[in-house]
Amino acid sequence: MNEDVKSQNTYLSFVLAGEIFAVNVHKVLEVVEMQKITQLPQTPDYILGMINFRGEVLPVVDTRQKFNMPRSTNLEKNVIIVLDLNIKDEPLMLGTVVDAVKDVLEITPDKIKNVPVMGAKYSSELVRGMVKTPEGFIIILDIDRVFSTDLLTLIQETIDEESILLDNNNTQIDE
C-alpha cells in the first residue's frame, strides 16, 4: 500500500466521557501531558485558556464542553492533543483536552459508515462517519469543522488581546 494512502487511512482514537472518537493523524501534531493552563477572561466555557507549546501560544479547548458533555472531574489525568487545523484556508494550531488517547488505527474508507440521522447525538456536519468494532462504535470526526470559523475568529482576537496586554505590561515594567 502506498505510504500516502496508508497515512490517509490512519486515525488517532481517543476517549471522551466513555465514548470513542477518532481524527485523522494528518491533523495531529503531538499528544502532550496535561499542564497548567493560563485562563483567559471573557471567553466561552469550552476555551480553557492558553499554554506554551514549543515557544508558541497555544489555545486549549475543553472538548467535553465543546460537545456539551459534563466537565471532567479529573482534569490532571487528561491529555492534550495538539491539532494542526485548516479552517477556511486559515491555519490554526489548537490544543484539545481529551480523557485519554486510545489507539492509532488503520481504517479503510469502506469501513466508515454514514451516521444515521435519527437520534444523532452529534451534528452530522461534524462527523465523517462511524466504524463498528467489537467494543462498540468509533465516531470519526471532521476535526476542521468541529472547530469552526467562529472559534478561529474568537481565538485570534483573544490571542491578539493577550499579546497587546503582555506587550503593554512589558513596556510598563521597562519604563
N, C-alpha and C positions, 0 to 999 in steps of 0.2 A: 504494500500500500504506500502511495506517495506520502511523504512526510507532511506536506501542507494539508492534504485531505485528512490525514490522521489527527493533526492538531485541531482541525475544524470540528472534529467529532469528539474532542476531549473536553470534559467538563469537571469542574470542581464542585463537589456536593457539600452542603453544609446544613446544619440543623437550626431551626427556629421554632421554639415552643413545641417541640416534638415532631414537627413536620420537616421533611427533607426537600430542599431546593437545590438547584444547580445553575451555574453560569459557565459560559464558555471560557476555557483557560486563556484565550486570547485577551480577555478583559482583566485578568488577574495579574497584578504586578508582584504581590507578595502577601503573605499572611504573617501578621505580627501579633505578639502578645499584647494583652490589654495594658494600657499605660495611663498616666494622668492626662486627662483631657481638660484643656482650658475652656471654660464655659464662656459663651458669648451672650450679652444681654439682648433682649427683644428678638429672639429667634424662635421659630416653631419648636414644639416639644421634641420632634424627631431629630433635630440638629443638636447633637450633644456638645459640639464645640470644635476646637482645633488641636492638632498635635504637630510636633515637629517630626517630619519624615524626610530623612536624608537632607536636612537643611531647608526643606520647603515647608510652607504652611499647608497642612492637610486637613480639610474639613472632615468631620466624622459624624455619621448619621446612625441613629439607633434604628436598625432595620425592623425590629419588632414594632416600634412606634409607627414607622412608615407604613407598615402593613396592618395597622390598627390591632395589634396583638398586645397583650399585657406586657408591661416592662419586665425585664429580667430581674429576679431578686438576688442574683449572684453575679453582678457585672464583672467582678475581678477574675472570674473563671472564663469569661467570654474572650473572643479573639476579634481582631480587626482584619478584614480582607481589604487590601488596598487595590482599588479598581482603576483602570485606565478607560474612561468613558469618552464617547463622542456623541455630543448632543447638539443636533442641528449644525454639524460641521465645526463645533467648538470642542476642543479637548478639555477634559476635566478629570483631575486625579482626585479620588474621593475614598475615604475610609468608611467601611460599613461594618457595624458591630453585629456579630452573629454568636449564637450559643456555642457552637463548635464546628470545626471543619471535619467532614466525614471521610470522603474518598476522592480520588481522581478516577474518573470513569470514562471509558470509551463507549459512546452511544452513537450508533449509526442513525441517519435520518429516518430510516424505515421503522425504527423502534419508537420514535417520538409520535405520540398520538395527539390529536386535537383535544382541547379541553371542552367538555360538554358545557353548553350554555346554561342549562338548567341547574340552579343551585351553585353556580360557580362562586367560590369564596373570593377569588381574586379576579380583577378586571382582565378580560381576555386579551386586551391590548398589551398587557404587561407580561403575559405568559406565552411562550413559544409553543409549549405543549407539555405532555406528561409521559412518563415512562413507567410501566408496571414492572415491579421487581418482586421477588419472593417476600420482601419485608413490607411492601406497600407501594405507594406511588412516589415518584420524584417529580417535582414541579420544575420545569425548565423555564427560567426567566429570560425575558428580553431586557437585560440589565440597563441598556441605554434608555429604554422607555420608562423603567421603574423610577429612575432619577431624571425627571422631566426638565423641560426648559425653565419652568418656574423656579425649580430648585437651583438650577445653574445660575440664573439671574440673582436670586437671593444670596447664594453663597458668594458670588463675585462681589456683590455690594457689601456683604459682611466683611470679606477679606480686605476690600479697599478701605472700609471704615476703620478696621483694626490696624491696617498699615498706617493710616493717617494718624490715628491715636498714638501708635508706637513712635512714629516719626516726631510728633509733637512732644511726646514725653521725653524722648531722647534730646530734642532741641532744648527743652526747658532745663533738663539736667545739665547740659553742657554750658548753658549761659551763666 
